Amino acid sequence: MNIRILGVICYVTAILYLTNHFFHALWIENLFSLLGAVLLANAIFLISPINRFVVSILIIVGSIIFYLENVHFITVLHGFGENINLLSLFILIPLIGTFMSTVGYLSALKEKVQLKEKQGGKHPYRLSYLLVTSTGTLLNFGAMAIVKKIADESFSSFQEKKLTLHIMRGFAFCMLWSPYFVNVGLVLVLFDVSWFSIGGYGFVLAIVYTVISIIMLPAIKFADDPILVEDENKRSPDSDNNPSLLPVLSFSGVLLALLFLLEYFVEINMLTVVSILALILPVIWAIGSKVLRTYLNDVSVQVQASFFKLKNEIAIFISAGYFGVAVSYTNMGEIISTFLLNISFGFVYLFTIFIIMIAVLLAQIGIHPIIIVIGIGGSLSPETFGITSEYLALTLLLAWTTATQLSPFSGQVLMASKLMNTSTPKIAKANAPFVLIIFVVLSCLLYSFHAFGWV
């Protein structure tokens, strides 16, 4: 099927899911589930061999379970739509970045950084980390490429690979707490907990994570990573041109404020709130900024290219949802719970580190953390281990974050590989000591939340 048409189907599927949330109808759920199956069937041929193998196993095993358990066809069909809520984040959140680019917010941000560099504030690593942790909160994966581009066009002297790895680490800061990230949204839905019950603890973990990142920055070493010096043709802003960041701060502030207000006062899960805001607020702001036509043209380009950009997420998330529904018809949850209880001897800290270790090890062979979170998290009963749903949610957040910082197959490692033109195994190797330290420190910190009875 044509890539552009598939891109349109991506957005139609996401909008149908949101519509069904407010006007529930079986035909709508059937339709977006069917479209999910169509997207999966097309994506599986475009992904890497190892991802294709993993996705195929999930579909085959899930189908066998459905057959053996004599599950109704409609339920099987709905398995393809199980994770459309998560996929909607990947589909719709880029609209925020598209709007910020259209209206000139990202250009203003770049000019501000260039001006600071020209005035003598030469802190490329510090500024890059700050940029990715702030923009990444809203822009997700797009933030890494945006910040790297700003760095290339703004900073006068830096080591490219060192800077890119530092940016990648900064991206993970957001994964521990930002409601605009799919892993946060997933655990909220999976354990039926509010962001307000885990967001603060996740942010504390992220702050400690940042301190470790700063301390370990000098230890980043690559064999071939010379200091890049600004060329003479690099654009530099006029000394009198001091762009205001008030518009971008206002937009970001309203976006976050509406998110938290709706989460607190309205009976809608945060995944849905995020998707709705990403879809509607840029349109409203574009009307107010008188750039609606330009924005819609840019959205058209974004829509048509979306399927190819998201092919990996489409294949992995839809197949994981399908498998998760199938597993719910088995006693696998009891088996996994018993196994983890036995190997951890009932100790919460051992349970915590085993969950993280399992996620990290499986991620090394290409098994995406969503499969682990759905497979393990969706099967466990927190009460069995003497913990709260909030603690288990935070454990899986930390497991996901740690695993994706080390896996050669994770989205941010692949993005960093592209940005610095270095193989993913080399990036994973360079990041391994850092990951080991955050594994030890953050798992202890997380357990302390439980030990003090806070979560």
QUIRA-V757832 format. One record per helix or strand of 3 or more residues. SS is the DSSP state (alpha for helix, beta for strand). FROM is the first residue (numbers start at 1). TO is the last residue. If there is no record, write none. Layout:
BEGIN
{{SS/FROM/TO} {SS/FROM/TO}}
END
This chain:
BEGIN
{{alpha/3/22} {alpha/26/43} {alpha/49/68} {alpha/73/79} {alpha/84/92} {alpha/94/102} {alpha/105/118} {alpha/124/139} {alpha/142/154} {beta/157/159} {alpha/160/175} {alpha/182/190} {alpha/195/219} {beta/227/229} {alpha/246/265} {alpha/270/289} {alpha/292/309} {alpha/311/327} {alpha/332/343} {alpha/348/363} {alpha/369/377} {alpha/382/385} {alpha/389/406} {alpha/411/420} {alpha/424/451}}
END
